[in-house]
Amino acid sequence: MPSQLDLDFARRLGDAARQRYPAERIEIRLFGSRARGDHHEHSDLDVLVLRDGEDRDTRTALLDLGWDIAYHLELPYPASLQVMSRAHFERLLALETLYARDIQEHGVVI
């Protein structure tokens, strides 16, 4: 189960991303050890930002936004941010990748 700080980070990222890119249908998912609750002291926070578009400028801006929020919250561990289109994520699911399957089955949608 994610900590309150993890959830706060994800909510702030989602709110800021949706405000900046309202046409993108942004979805935030926490995954990995912090989402499952089996993390250790030095575990990072795995965050997936799903969106409709695929342009690189928006992807880069969303990554920067996430890192800025992590900095301002003084997140005491690294945030590992992934930004991808829904179409790409669906392709990964169709290929039955462990990465996508883990996010789909165990990820926490914010």
Residue, then its C-alpha position, 0 to 999 in steps of 0.5 A: m500500500p502506498s504511503q500518504l506521501d506517495l499518494d500526495f505526490a501522485r495526486r499533485l502530479g495528476d492534478a497539475a498534469r490535467q490542468r496543463y493538458p486537459a485534452e490528454r486524459i491523464e491517468i496516474r498509476l503507482f506501481g512497484s514495491r511502494a505501491r505493493g507495500d513491500h518496499h525497503e528504505h531506499s526503494d524508488l517510487d515508480v509512477l506511470v503517467l498514461r496519456d492519449g498523445e505521443d509527442r515528445d515535447t509533452r512527454t518531456a514537460l510531464l517528466d519535468l513537472g513530476w520531478d519539480i513536484a518531487y523536489h517541492l515535496e522533498l520526496p526522500y527517495p527517487a521518483s522513477l517516472q514513466v510517461m507513455s501513451r495509452a496505445h503504447f501501454e496497450r501494445l505492451l499488454a498485448l505482448e504480455t510483458l511482465y512490466a505492463r502486466d504488473i502495472q495492470e494487475h497491481g498498480v494503484v490508479i490515482 
